[in-house]
Amino acid sequence: MLNNSTKFRNELFEAEVVTPALRDAYRSDLDAMLHDTLTPQKRVPGAVLLGLLLFGALGEVWTMIVHSGDTHFYIAATTMLVAFASAAAWVGRDLWRGKSVRKSSYKFADLFYGAAGVLTMVELMHGMFAPGDPKSMFGAFFMFVFLFVCSGWSLINRISASELSLREELLRIECRLADLAERLPAVERK
């Protein structure tokens, strides 16, 4: 089995003699499965999320300008700024297109999981330089909680992504079986 499902899907369409109706039904089912069309009701939560992400990015910029800090502070603030800005661009792109690609939206949680990992490491490094400071212990605990929440979110999305891949493969098999079933009466007549 090929790892690149798009390439395999195109090879399947080219290799098999599929009726146009079956091919269109397969493509529309696959498109509905892989792309979530954004209705006005679905755009409202996306717009709210976009506003929150932009607010978070602007808050990080404001924090870096107004508050002075050490290197750890600026690394943590820059990490969250990149995460907020990237996520805002992602959501904004999907809102602009009117479609959300489900497979790529599962990577959204991985973005924040990576940011949480960087923040946890920065906080632990900060705690190493100030072991007697109680703030460093609380900060490390807070970052571990953030890392745990982001890892759970990422795990749930990975499970959903694997379920989507399974549904895509099952639809592909169903398409091949339908094509074989259409050809079977033609073979029996000969």
N, C-alpha and C positions, 0 to 999 in steps of 0.2 A: 504494500500500500504506500502511495506517495504521501509525503508530508505536506506538500503544497496542495490544499484542497481545491483552489481555484484552477490550477493547472490540470488536476485530475478531472474536475468537473468539465472543463473544456474538451479534454481528450475523450471523455465519455460521450459528450454530445457529438463529437466528430466520428468516433469509432462505431457507434451504434446507429442503426437505422431506426429512428424514432419518428412517430407520426408528429406532424406539426401541432396537433391539439395536445398530445401528451407532453411534448417539449414545452409548449407555452404554459401548461398547467404546472409542470415541474418548476419552471423558472419563476412563475408567480408565487407558488408555495415557498420556494427557497428564498425569494426576495422578501416575502412577508415574515419569514422566520429570521432572516439575518438583519433586516432593516425595520426599525420601528418608525412608522410614519407619525409625525407629531401633529396631532389635532390641536385646536385652540385650548382644549382642556388640559392637554399634556404639555403645552408650551408654558402655561402659568407656573408650574413648579420649576421648570427649567429656567425661566426668567428670574424667579426668586433665588434659585441656586446661583445663577450668574451674578446677580446683585450681591449676594453674600460673599462670593469668591472675589469679586472686584473690591468690595469693602475690606476684606481681609488683606488683599494685596496693597491697597492704599494704606491700611493700618500698619502694615509692615514697613512701608516706605516712611510714613510719618514717625514711627517708632525709631527707625534708624537715624532720622534727621534730628528729632527732638532729644532723644535720650542718648547719652554717651555710654559706651561700654567697652569691654575688652574684646579680644579677638573671638572668643567663644560666642559672645553676644551677636557679633556681626555675622559669624558663620551660621548660627541658628536662624537669625532674621533673614538672611539671604536665602537659606534653604527653604524656609516657609514662603518667602516672596516668589521664588521660582515655582514652587508647588501650586500656590494660589493662582499665579499668572498663567501657568500651563493649563491648569484645570479650567480657568475662565475662558481661555482661548478655545479649548476643546468644546465646552458647553456652548459658547458663542457660535462656533462653526456649525454645530449640530442644529442650533436654533435657526441659523441663517439658511441652511440647506433644507430644513423641514423634515429631515430624516436623521435618525440616530442609528449608528452602526453598533449592533449589540456586542459583537466580539471585541471591538476596540473600547467600548464603554466599560468592559470588565477590567481593562488595564488602568482605569481611573483610580481604583482602590490601590493598585500596586504603586502608583505615583506617590500617594500619601503614606503607604507602608515604607517606601524607600526614604521619604523625608523623615518619618518617625524614627527609622534606624539611624539616620545621620544625627538627628537631634538627641537621641539617647546616647550615642557615642560622644557627642560634644558635651552633654551634661555629665557623663561619667568622667571625661577628661577634666572638666571643670572641678568636679568633686575631688579628683586626685590632688589638685593643687591647693585645695582648701578642705582638708579632711575634718577639721574641727568645726567647720561652719555648718550649723543645722540646716541652712538653706540648701546646701548642696545635696543633703540626704533627701529632703523633700522634693527638690527638683529632679533627682534621679528617679524617685518613686513615681512622680507625676509622668515622667517620660516613659517609664516602663508601662504604666497604665495606658498611655497613648499608643505605644508600640503594640501592646496586647490588643487594643481595640482595632487598630489598623490591620493587624495580622488576622484577626477574626473576619473582618470585612473582606480582606483579600482572599481568605480561604473560601468564604461563601461565594465570592465571584468566580473563583477557579472551579468550584463545583458546578455553578451555573454554566460556565463556559464549556465544561466537559459534557453536560447534559445537552447543550445546544449542538455541539459537535456530533453527539450520538444521534440526535434527531435529524441532523443533516445527512449523516450516513444512512440512517434508516429510510429517509426519503429517496436517497440515491438508489438504494436496493429496491425499494418499491417501484421506482421508475423502470429499472431494468427488468423486474419481474412482469410489469405490465406490458413492456415491449415484447418480451418473450411470449407472453400469453396471446398477444395480438398476432404474432407470427406462427404460433402453434397450429391453428386451423389451416393455414396456407401450406404447412409442411405435411399435414395429414392428408390433404387432397391429392398430393403427388404420389 
